[in-house]
Amino acid sequence: MLVIPVIDIKDGKCVRVLHGLDKETHFYCDSPVNVAKLFRRENFKAIHITDLDGAIYGEMRNYPVIKEITRAVDIPIQLGGGIRDFDTAKKMINELGVYRIVLGTAAINNPEMVERITNEFSPSKLVVCIDEKLNNVVTDGWINYADITPLEFAKQLESFNVKRIIYQDVTRVGNFTGPYLERLLELANNTKLKITAAGGIGNYSHLKALVELSNPNIDSVMISRSLYENKFPCQAIWRDLEKADTTLELPKVKK
């Protein structure tokens, strides 16, 4: 089970989302670049970056800092948020050199773009994020319902030659309630897609539950808030970051 740390960027800063992309966010660090370097030092094999402003407003707004991250680390970068047209996708792949791009809303609204990316680059350069709320795919920063179930959408993506998806129940994002195991199995058992689980990972037991599904299609997991709040006892990340960044605001621990 490959563990992929997440860096969410809003207004150029590293944050964590709660309850909705346009609602509550927790500030963690002024420098997403420093966070990326620390994840690399902790020996993570890949990093996922989300331009939250891009996800909300439909255009990438944190390009300079994302570019700086891609130049600062030597591991694959997976990038999403605000990639709504082919020219932007091409720029992220060719100019930034990201390993693969993530589409969400664009994959619903512009399926021709999905086919063009897989044809002109390769399926390995694209992953589609399926964001669910109440068995309905949501778009535009989780605001609008697409009137299609996650499984229906997943099967549609297969027909477009998509090979990998990210799946998350957005009601679980940032609240440590665990991944939606039943839906993950439904998607894995009814498609041939490779699946990255996301949303709700709060501790080691949640990772163990994913592994115990014993489904080879569910091969990776994205983790965000629980890493930033030291939910795993092996972490040394924030001790290092405190030394490197005096602007860091760590969450207060209740005694």
N, C-alpha and C positions, 0 to 999 in steps of 0.2 A: 504494500500500500504506500504509494508515493505521497508524501506530505508536502503541500505547496503553500507557503506563507503568502498572505495577501497584504498589499500596500494600497490603501484607499487614499486618494489625493483629492483634497478640496481646498480651493484658494491657495494652492501651492504647498499645503501642509498635510501631514499624515494624520488621518482621523479614523474613527470607527463609527459606523452607522448603526442606529437603533430605530426600529419601527417604520422606517421609510427613508428613501434617499433624500427627500426634501424636508425632512423633519429633524429629529434629534441626532446630533453627531457629537462624539467625544473627541476632543483634541488630544493628540499624543506627542507630536514632535514637529518642530519647525522644518526639519530636514528629512524628507523621504529618502534622499540619497544616503544619509547616514544609516537609516534603517535598512536599506537594501544592502549596504556594505556589511552590516552586522549579521543579517540573514546569511550572506555568503560566508562570513567567518564561522557561523554556526553549522556550516556544511549542508545547507539546503541545496537541492539539486535544480530548483527552478523557482521563479517568483511570479506571482500574478499581480498585475497593477490594474487598478480601476480609476479612470478619470471620472470622479463623481459629478463634477460640474458638466462634463460631457454627457453623462448618462441622463442628467436632468434636462439640459438645454439643447441636446441634439448636435453639439459640435465640440470637438476637443478643445479644452481651455487650459490644460496643464502640459502642453507639448514641451516647453523648455525644460522643465524639471524631469519629465519622463525621458527626454533625450539624454539628460545628464546621468540618469540611472543606467541607461543602456550602455553608456560609455564607462561607467564606474565598476560594473560587475561582469564576470565572464561566464555566467550561467544563463540558460534560456529564460527569456522574458515572455510572458503571456499577457496581452494587453487588451483591455476592453473599456467601453465608456465613450460614447459620442462618435463611434465609427458607423456612420449611416449611409455612406456612398462608396462606390468602388475606388474613386480617386484617393479618398482618405485611407482606405484599406491598403491600397498600393503604396502610398507614402509611408505608412507604418512598417510595412514589410521591407521595402527597398531602401528607404532613407534611414529609418531607425534600426532596421535589422532585427526586429522582434521575431522570436521563434514562431509565434502564431498569434492571430488576432481573435478576439471574442466578439461575436455579434449577438445581440438580443433583440431589441425592437426592430432593427433592420431586417433580420431574418424573417420576421412576420410580415412586415410591410413591403419588403422588396426581395422576394424569393429569387428573382433573376440574378440579383447580386450574389447570392449564395452560390448559385451554379457557376457564375462567372469566376468567382474566386477559386473554387475547387478545380475548375478547368484550366485557368491561366497560371495558377501557382501549383497547388496540389491539395488534396484533402487534409494533409498534415499541417497546413498553414492556417487552418480554420477550426475553431470550436464554437458551437452555438450554446448560449446559456438559456436554459429553460427555467424561468422564474414562475413559481406557482403560488396562487392563493385560492384556496377553496376549490381545488381541482380545475382551475382555470388559469391559463397562461396570462401573465400581466406584463405590460409594456410601459415605455416612457417613464422610467424611474419608478416602476411598480404602481403607477397611478391608474392606468387604463386596463380594462379586461379585453382580451383578444377573442373571446368566445370560442376557444378551442382547448381541449384537455391536454395535459402534458403528454400522454401517450399518443394521442392523435397527431400532435405536433412532432413528436419524435419520429413517428412513422413517415410523416411528410418529409422530414429532414433526410431520412434514409434514401428516399427517392431522388434527392438532390445530390447524392454522393457524399453527404456528411458522414464522417466516421466517428466523431467524438462530440459529446455534449457535457456541459456542466448543468447539474440539476440542484435547485434549492427551493425549499418552501420559504417564502419571504417572511412569513409570520414567525419563523424560528431564528431569523438572522439576528445575531448579537445578543441572544437571550439565554444561551447555554442549555437549551432544552433538548438537544440532541437532534441528529438528522432524521428525516422522514424515511425510515427503513422500508416500510411497506411500499411506498411509491418508487423508491430506488429499485426494489426487486421487480416491481411491475414493469418498469422500463427495461431492466436488464433481461428479464425473461421473455419479453415480447418484441425485442429488437436485437440487432447485432451491433448496436452502438457501444463504444467504450464510454464509460461514465465517470466523471469526476464529481464526487459528492461535495456539497457545500451547505452552509447554513446550520447553525445550532450546535456546532462542535464546542463543547465546554470543558472536556477533561479526557483523560486516558480511556475511561470506560466507553466513551462514545467512539473512539478510534477502534477499540477492541470489538465493539458491536459491528462495525463495518467489516472488519476482517472476518468475523465469524459468520457473515452472510455467505462466505465461501463462493462468491460468484466472480468468475474471472473478468467479466465485463465491468465490474466496479473496481477500478484499479488505482484510484487516487482520491485525495481529499484536500480541499482548500480550508485553511484555518486563518482566522483573523483575530478577533477580540481576545480569545483565550490565550493566544500567544502574547499579546500586548499586556495582559493582566496576570501573567505568570501563573497560569493554571496547570502547568506541567513542571514537576519538581526538578527536572534536568536543566532548566533554562538558566543561562547566564547572560542573556541578551541585555537585559535592562541595567545590570550592574555596569556593563561596558558603556551603554548609551548615556547613563548618568554622567560618566566621566567626560564623554565627548560633546555633550549638548546641554548647556546650562539652562536652556529654555524648556527642557522636558518636564511635562506634568504627569507624574505617575498617579494612578488611582489610589485613594486612601484606603488602607486596610483596616477593617474593624477588628478591634481587640476583644 
